C-alpha cells in the first residue's frame, strides 16, 4: 500500500467515524433512558478503539499522514472524543465498573471536558466507598465544581443525560449545605437547576428539595427544615 492509498483509507475512516459520532450522540440519551446500556457500552468501546487507533497513527504511525489527516485527527481528539469518554463513563458507572469510569472521565477532564468534572464529582459522591477512595478525592472534586458553571449549555451537552446531570446538581446542593454550611448556596444551586429544561419528574424532585428551605426575611438567610 502506498502512502497515498494509506492516507485515503485514513481519511475515509475519519469521515465515517466522525459522522457516526455526530449522528449517534443525540440518540444516545434516548437509548440511555430506555436502558439500552449493554448496546451502548459495546458501541462506545468500539468507537473508542477506532479513535485511539487513529491517534496512534497520528503520534507513532510508521506512514506519514497528510496535513489534512493530521488536522482532522487532532480535531477529533479535542472535540468528539472527550464527549465519547463522558458517555463511556456513564456506561461503566451503570455496570458498576467504577475504576474504568474514573479512568475515562479523568482522560476526558484532561482533554478539557467540564462535563467530565461533573460526572466525576457524582461518581465519587455516590461510590467513594466502593472505589476505596479517600475523602480528600471527593472534597477536591467538590472544590473544582465551585469553579465551573455547572449550568452552562456546554456542560448540558457534554453530560447529555438530564437525569444524571440533575442528580449531580442535587448532590452539589447537599454538599453546599452539609460541607460548607451554606444554605444560601444550596438553595441557589437548586433554583438555577430549575432554570434548565428538565422532564417533569426531574423538576418535581428539585422542587421537593427546595420546599425544605425557609427564608428569614429580616436577615435574608436561609435555613433548612427536614
C-alpha distance (Angstrom), angle and dihedral (degrees) to the residues before:
residue distance angle dihedral
X1 . . .
X2 3.78 . .
X3 3.80 123.4 .
X4 3.80 88.9 -109.0
X5 3.80 93.4 52.1
X6 3.78 90.6 47.2
X7 3.79 92.0 51.7
X8 3.79 91.3 47.7
X9 3.81 89.4 54.2
X10 3.80 91.0 47.7
X11 3.80 90.9 51.0
X12 3.81 91.4 50.6
X13 3.81 91.4 49.7
X14 3.79 90.4 47.6
X15 3.79 92.4 50.6
X16 3.81 94.0 47.9
X17 3.80 93.3 45.0
X18 3.79 94.8 47.2
X19 3.80 93.4 46.3
X20 3.80 91.4 47.8
X21 3.82 92.2 50.6
X22 3.81 92.1 48.1
X23 3.80 93.1 48.9
X24 3.80 98.5 40.5
X25 3.80 100.2 47.8
X26 3.83 98.4 70.0
X27 3.81 88.1 51.3
X28 3.79 94.5 46.9
X29 3.82 93.9 75.3
X30 3.81 88.4 57.9
X31 3.81 90.7 49.4
X32 3.80 90.4 49.2
X33 3.80 90.3 51.8
X34 3.82 88.8 50.3
X35 3.81 90.9 51.9
X36 3.80 96.8 -115.4
X37 3.80 91.3 146.7
X38 3.81 97.8 138.4
X39 3.80 92.1 55.6
X40 3.79 91.8 44.5
X41 3.79 92.4 49.1
X42 3.80 93.4 53.9
X43 3.80 93.7 44.9
X44 3.79 92.7 47.4
X45 3.80 94.5 46.8
X46 3.81 90.2 49.1
X47 3.79 90.6 49.8
X48 3.81 91.5 47.9
X49 3.81 89.8 52.8
X50 3.81 90.8 51.0
X51 3.79 92.2 48.9
X52 3.77 93.2 48.4
X53 3.79 90.3 50.0
X54 3.78 88.2 56.8
X55 3.81 91.1 47.6
X56 3.80 89.4 52.0
X57 3.81 90.0 52.2
X58 3.79 88.9 51.6
X59 3.80 96.3 48.6
X60 3.81 106.5 28.4
X61 3.79 108.8 7.5
X62 3.78 118.0 133.6
X63 3.82 94.5 -137.3
X64 3.82 116.2 68.3
X65 3.79 114.9 -117.8
X66 3.77 123.9 -136.2
X67 3.81 116.8 -106.5
X68 3.81 88.6 -109.7
X69 3.80 92.6 54.7
X70 3.79 91.4 45.1
X71 3.80 91.3 52.1
X72 3.81 94.0 46.1
X73 3.81 93.9 48.9
X74 3.81 91.2 48.0
X75 3.81 89.2 49.5
X76 3.82 91.1 50.9
X77 3.81 90.6 52.5
X78 3.81 91.9 51.8
X79 3.80 98.7 42.7
X80 3.81 122.9 22.9
X81 3.80 98.5 18.4
X82 3.85 95.9 65.7
X83 3.82 88.3 50.4
X84 3.79 89.5 52.4
X85 3.81 89.8 51.6
X86 3.82 90.7 51.6
X87 3.79 89.9 51.3
X88 3.79 91.8 46.8
X89 3.80 89.9 49.9
X90 3.81 89.1 58.2
X91 3.81 90.0 52.1
X92 3.79 92.8 49.9
X93 3.79 91.8 48.8
X94 3.79 90.5 50.8
X95 3.82 88.8 51.2
X96 3.83 89.4 48.9
X97 3.79 89.7 -116.8
X98 3.77 90.3 137.2
X99 3.80 98.1 164.6
X100 3.80 91.0 52.1
X101 3.80 88.9 48.8
X102 3.79 91.1 52.2
X103 3.81 92.2 47.7
X104 3.81 95.7 54.4
X105 3.81 93.6 40.8
X106 3.80 91.6 51.2
X107 3.79 88.5 51.5
X108 3.82 90.9 50.0
X109 3.80 89.5 47.9
X110 3.81 90.1 51.9
X111 3.81 87.9 53.5
X112 3.81 90.5 55.1
X113 3.80 104.2 -93.8
X114 3.80 112.2 149.9
X115 3.78 89.8 -176.4
X116 3.80 86.3 64.5
X117 3.81 88.1 56.8
X118 3.80 90.1 56.9
X119 3.80 92.6 46.3
X120 3.81 90.9 48.4
X121 3.79 91.1 51.2
X122 3.81 91.3 51.8
X123 3.82 90.9 45.2
X124 3.80 92.6 53.5
X125 3.80 93.5 42.0
X126 3.79 93.1 52.8
X127 3.80 102.4 34.0
X128 3.79 108.4 23.6
X129 3.80 93.5 122.0
X130 3.80 95.0 47.5
X131 3.80 89.2 49.4
X132 3.79 92.1 51.3
X133 3.80 90.9 -127.7
X134 3.78 127.9 154.9
X135 3.82 118.4 -112.7
X136 3.82 87.8 -116.1
X137 3.82 88.8 72.2
X138 3.80 90.3 57.7
X139 3.80 93.9 44.2
X140 3.81 90.4 51.6
X141 3.79 90.8 49.4
X142 3.81 89.9 50.1
X143 3.81 91.0 50.9
X144 3.81 91.2 50.5
X145 3.81 89.5 52.0
X146 3.79 88.8 60.2
X147 3.80 90.0 60.4
X148 3.81 98.8 56.3
X149 3.78 135.7 63.6
X150 3.79 99.1 -109.1
X151 3.82 90.9 -176.8
X152 3.81 96.6 54.2
X153 3.79 123.2 123.8
X154 3.80 88.3 -121.1
X155 3.80 92.0 60.6
X156 3.81 92.6 42.1
X157 3.82 88.1 56.1
X158 3.79 94.7 44.0
X159 3.80 94.5 51.1
X160 3.82 92.1 40.3
X161 3.79 93.9 -173.6
X162 3.80 120.9 94.8
X163 3.80 95.0 -161.3
X164 3.79 95.8 50.3
X165 3.80 92.7 43.2
X166 3.79 94.2 48.6
X167 3.81 90.9 46.5
X168 3.80 89.8 53.7
X169 3.81 90.7 51.0
X170 3.81 90.9 49.3
X171 3.79 89.5 52.8
X172 3.80 90.2 47.3
X173 3.80 89.8 53.5
X174 3.80 90.0 51.8
X175 3.79 90.8 50.2
X176 3.79 92.5 52.6
X177 3.79 88.3 53.0
X178 3.81 100.9 40.2
X179 3.80 103.7 31.8
X180 3.82 101.8 29.4
X181 3.82 95.5 29.8
X182 3.81 86.8 -135.3
X183 3.80 109.0 139.2
X184 3.79 90.8 172.4
X185 3.82 92.8 59.3
X186 3.78 90.3 43.8
X187 3.80 91.1 53.4
X188 3.80 92.7 44.1
X189 3.79 91.1 51.7
X190 3.80 91.7 57.2
X191 3.80 93.2 44.1
X192 3.81 91.1 52.8
X193 3.79 90.6 45.7
X194 3.81 89.4 56.7
X195 3.79 89.6 57.2
X196 3.80 89.6 68.5
X197 3.79 122.0 85.4
X198 3.80 105.4 -97.9
X199 3.82 133.7 162.3
X200 3.80 114.6 -95.4
X201 3.81 94.3 -104.4
X202 3.81 91.3 53.6
X203 3.78 91.5 49.2
X204 3.81 90.2 49.6
X205 3.81 91.2 55.1
X206 3.81 91.8 49.4
X207 3.80 91.3 49.2
X208 3.79 89.5 49.5
X209 3.80 89.4 55.7
X210 3.80 91.0 47.6
X211 3.80 91.1 52.8
X212 3.82 89.2 70.9
X213 3.81 92.8 66.0
X214 3.78 123.5 91.0
X215 3.80 123.3 -171.3
X216 3.79 123.2 -141.7
X217 3.80 101.0 -144.8
X218 3.78 93.6 -162.0
X219 3.80 95.3 56.1
X220 3.81 97.5 22.9
X221 3.81 90.5 -132.6
X222 3.78 128.6 129.2
X223 3.76 130.3 -130.6
X224 3.77 127.6 -164.9
X225 3.81 120.3 -127.8
X226 3.80 121.2 -164.8
